[in-house]
Amino acid sequence: MKILFSPSESKTPGGELKNLDDKAFLFSNLYDKRLYALNLYNEFIKTASKDEVSKLFGLKKDFDIQKYTEDIFLKPVMKAVLRYDGVAYDYLKYRSLTQISKEFIDENVIIFSNLYGPLLAKDEVVDYKLKQGENIPGFIFDKFYKNNFSLALDEYLQDEDILDLRAGFYDKFYEIKKPYLTLKFKKDGKVVSHWAKAYRGIVLRSVALNSVLTIKDFYDLNIDGLKVCNIIRKGLKSEIVFDITI
């Protein structure tokens, strides 16, 4: 089973300096495509006006903007699953997982980065800023990755069950073309939005700790604080609606 996951705006600083090569990311055969996007971004942040960069980053303070206009190819890298530290990642608590569970995450979670495109959780990225939905003149990130990586993802996922834990925005990067499972969370009868991120992290942690390999196994999984209240099937998508019980 492969789990599709969102990145986060907030990121952990630091990392290790390494040379970038075609083995750095998922789909080494598409390294040149990914490098093309990275180079466009890198040149733009070094040459664009302050207002343009501020908009791209979603930042206002000069100090923060300056920090993220450094050459991305000279910055330290870190595993994507450790670099991203938003709400979902806080609740995943990757660092506290067993080694077996960490390896499960590393090999089976695909994170859809706004800058890098589809990554394995173990792939290493820099501390960058690119506000969700922002682009650079003449180049749309989600369209580029959808056009150039969808076929590779189709082939990569063809024999896998798929659990899609992405936020809806990331459908723009890749549209799943086979049966898959997604989740919705309700509290007191109302769909939760912000806290859905937390429960996606909780679900992913439970999946990793139990080494869930199929959708059938996922249906048998008991997750603390969540109770299945409905399963909706429409087209290729099956959606479990969970009641939050805590």
C-alpha positions as CSV (number, residue, x, y, z in Angstrom):
1,M,0.0,0.0,0.0
2,K,1.2,3.5,-0.8
3,I,0.0,6.6,1.2
4,L,-0.3,9.9,-0.5
5,F,0.4,12.9,1.8
6,S,0.6,16.7,1.8
7,P,3.6,18.8,2.7
8,S,3.4,21.7,5.2
9,E,4.2,25.4,5.0
10,S,6.3,25.2,8.2
11,K,9.6,23.4,8.1
12,T,12.4,22.3,10.4
13,P,15.7,24.2,9.8
14,G,19.1,22.7,9.5
15,G,20.3,19.5,7.8
16,E,23.4,18.2,6.1
17,L,25.2,19.5,3.0
18,K,25.1,17.0,0.2
19,N,25.7,17.0,-3.6
20,L,22.5,16.7,-5.6
21,D,22.3,13.9,-8.2
22,D,19.7,11.8,-10.0
23,K,19.5,9.3,-7.2
24,A,18.3,12.0,-4.7
25,F,14.6,11.6,-5.4
26,L,11.8,9.2,-6.5
27,F,11.8,8.7,-10.3
28,S,15.5,9.2,-11.1
29,N,14.6,9.0,-14.8
30,L,12.7,12.3,-14.3
31,Y,15.5,14.0,-12.4
32,D,16.1,16.5,-15.3
33,K,12.5,17.6,-15.2
34,R,12.6,18.2,-11.4
35,L,15.9,20.0,-11.8
36,Y,14.4,22.3,-14.4
37,A,11.7,23.4,-11.9
38,L,14.2,23.8,-9.1
39,N,16.5,25.9,-11.3
40,L,13.6,28.2,-12.4
41,Y,12.6,28.7,-8.7
42,N,16.2,29.3,-7.7
43,E,16.8,31.9,-10.4
44,F,13.6,33.7,-9.6
45,I,14.2,34.0,-5.9
46,K,17.6,35.5,-6.6
47,T,16.5,38.0,-9.2
48,A,12.9,38.9,-8.5
49,S,11.8,42.1,-6.7
50,K,11.2,42.0,-2.9
51,D,7.4,42.3,-3.5
52,E,7.5,39.4,-6.0
53,V,9.4,37.2,-3.6
54,S,7.3,38.2,-0.6
55,K,4.2,37.0,-2.5
56,L,5.8,33.8,-3.6
57,F,6.9,32.9,-0.1
58,G,3.9,34.3,1.7
59,L,6.2,36.2,4.0
60,K,6.3,39.9,5.0
61,K,9.4,40.4,7.2
62,D,12.7,41.4,5.5
63,F,14.7,39.0,7.7
64,D,12.5,36.0,6.8
65,I,12.5,36.9,3.1
66,Q,16.3,37.2,2.9
67,K,16.8,33.9,4.6
68,Y,14.8,32.1,1.9
69,T,16.4,33.9,-1.1
70,E,19.7,32.0,-0.5
71,D,20.8,29.6,-3.3
72,I,18.8,26.4,-2.7
73,F,21.6,24.2,-4.2
74,L,24.0,25.4,-1.4
75,K,21.6,24.8,1.5
76,P,21.6,21.7,3.8
77,V,19.1,18.9,3.1
78,M,17.0,16.7,5.4
79,K,14.5,13.9,4.9
80,A,11.2,15.3,3.7
81,V,9.3,13.6,6.5
82,L,11.6,15.4,9.0
83,R,11.8,18.7,7.1
84,Y,8.1,19.3,7.1
85,D,6.8,20.0,10.6
86,G,3.2,21.2,10.3
87,V,0.3,19.9,12.3
88,A,0.1,16.5,10.5
89,Y,3.8,15.9,11.0
90,D,3.5,16.9,14.7
91,Y,0.9,14.2,15.2
92,L,2.8,11.6,13.1
93,K,5.7,12.0,15.6
94,Y,8.1,10.3,13.1
95,R,11.1,10.6,15.4
96,S,9.4,8.5,18.1
97,L,8.5,5.6,15.8
98,T,10.2,2.3,15.9
99,Q,12.9,1.7,13.2
100,I,10.6,-0.7,11.3
101,S,7.8,1.9,11.4
102,K,10.2,4.6,10.2
103,E,11.3,2.4,7.3
104,F,7.6,1.8,6.4
105,I,7.0,5.6,6.2
106,D,10.3,6.1,4.3
107,E,9.4,3.7,1.5
108,N,5.6,3.9,1.3
109,V,4.6,7.6,1.8
110,I,4.6,9.9,-1.2
111,I,4.6,13.6,-0.2
112,F,3.4,16.1,-2.8
113,S,5.8,19.0,-2.4
114,N,4.8,22.4,-4.0
115,L,8.4,22.9,-5.1
116,Y,9.8,19.4,-5.6
117,G,6.7,17.5,-6.8
118,P,6.1,13.9,-5.7
119,L,8.7,12.7,-3.2
120,L,9.2,9.6,-1.0
121,A,9.2,10.5,2.6
122,K,12.9,9.6,2.8
123,D,13.9,11.9,-0.1
124,E,15.9,14.9,1.2
125,V,14.9,18.5,0.6
126,V,16.1,22.0,1.7
127,D,14.4,24.4,3.9
128,Y,12.5,26.5,1.3
129,K,9.4,28.7,1.0
130,L,6.7,28.4,-1.6
131,K,3.2,29.4,-0.6
132,Q,0.6,26.9,-1.6
133,G,-0.9,28.0,-4.9
134,E,1.8,30.5,-5.8
135,N,3.8,30.3,-9.0
136,I,6.4,32.2,-10.9
137,P,5.7,34.1,-14.2
138,G,5.2,31.6,-17.0
139,F,5.5,28.5,-14.9
140,I,2.8,26.8,-12.8
141,F,4.2,24.2,-10.5
142,D,1.2,21.9,-10.1
143,K,0.5,21.8,-13.8
144,F,4.2,21.1,-14.6
145,Y,4.4,18.1,-12.2
146,K,1.0,16.8,-13.3
147,N,2.0,16.9,-16.9
148,N,5.5,15.4,-16.4
149,F,5.1,12.9,-13.5
150,S,1.6,11.5,-13.8
151,L,2.5,8.6,-16.1
152,A,5.4,7.6,-13.8
153,L,3.0,7.7,-10.8
154,D,0.4,5.6,-12.6
155,E,3.0,2.9,-13.3
156,Y,4.5,3.2,-9.7
157,L,1.1,2.7,-8.2
158,Q,-0.5,0.2,-10.6
159,D,-0.1,-2.8,-8.3
160,E,-0.6,-0.9,-5.0
161,D,-3.5,-0.2,-2.8
162,I,-3.7,3.6,-2.3
163,L,-4.7,5.6,0.8
164,D,-5.0,9.2,-0.1
165,L,-4.4,11.5,2.9
166,R,-3.7,14.6,0.9
167,A,-5.5,17.9,1.2
168,G,-7.8,18.4,-1.8
169,F,-5.4,21.0,-3.3
170,Y,-2.9,18.4,-4.2
171,D,-5.3,16.7,-6.6
172,K,-3.9,19.4,-9.0
173,F,-0.5,17.6,-8.9
174,Y,-1.9,14.1,-9.5
175,E,-5.2,12.5,-10.3
176,I,-5.5,8.9,-9.1
177,K,-6.7,6.6,-11.9
178,K,-7.5,3.5,-10.0
179,P,-9.7,2.6,-6.9
180,Y,-8.4,4.4,-3.8
181,L,-9.4,5.2,-0.2
182,T,-9.7,8.6,1.4
183,L,-10.9,9.8,4.8
184,K,-13.2,12.5,6.3
185,F,-13.4,13.4,9.9
186,K,-16.4,14.7,11.8
187,K,-16.9,16.1,15.3
188,D,-20.4,16.5,16.7
189,G,-21.8,15.9,13.2
190,K,-19.7,18.7,11.6
191,V,-16.7,18.1,9.2
192,V,-13.5,19.4,10.7
193,S,-11.0,21.2,8.5
194,H,-7.9,22.4,10.4
195,W,-7.9,19.4,12.8
196,A,-8.2,17.1,9.8
197,K,-4.5,17.6,9.5
198,A,-3.9,16.3,13.0
199,Y,-6.0,13.2,12.3
200,R,-4.2,12.5,9.1
201,G,-1.0,12.4,11.1
202,I,-2.6,10.2,13.7
203,V,-3.9,7.8,11.0
204,L,-0.5,7.7,9.3
205,R,1.2,6.9,12.6
206,S,-1.2,4.1,13.3
207,V,-0.8,2.7,9.8
208,A,3.0,2.7,10.2
209,L,3.0,1.2,13.7
210,N,0.8,-1.7,12.4
211,S,2.6,-2.1,9.0
212,V,-0.7,-1.9,7.2
213,L,-0.1,-3.3,3.7
214,T,-3.6,-3.3,2.1
215,I,-6.8,-1.4,2.2
216,K,-8.4,-4.6,3.7
217,D,-6.0,-4.4,6.6
218,F,-6.8,-0.7,7.0
219,Y,-10.5,-1.5,7.4
220,D,-9.6,-3.8,10.3
221,L,-7.5,-1.2,12.0
222,N,-8.7,0.3,15.3
223,I,-7.5,3.9,15.8
224,D,-7.9,5.5,19.2
225,G,-10.3,8.4,19.1
226,L,-11.9,7.5,15.8
227,K,-15.0,5.5,15.0
228,V,-16.3,4.7,11.5
229,C,-19.7,6.2,11.0
230,N,-20.1,5.7,7.2
231,I,-18.4,4.5,4.1
232,I,-19.2,6.3,0.9
233,R,-18.3,4.9,-2.5
234,K,-18.4,7.0,-5.7
235,G,-16.5,6.1,-8.8
236,L,-13.0,5.2,-8.0
237,K,-13.1,6.8,-4.6
238,S,-14.1,5.1,-1.3
239,E,-14.4,7.5,1.6
240,I,-14.5,6.5,5.3
241,V,-16.2,9.0,7.4
242,F,-14.8,8.9,11.0
243,D,-16.5,10.3,14.1
244,I,-13.9,11.9,16.4
245,T,-14.8,10.4,19.8
246,I,-12.4,12.3,22.1
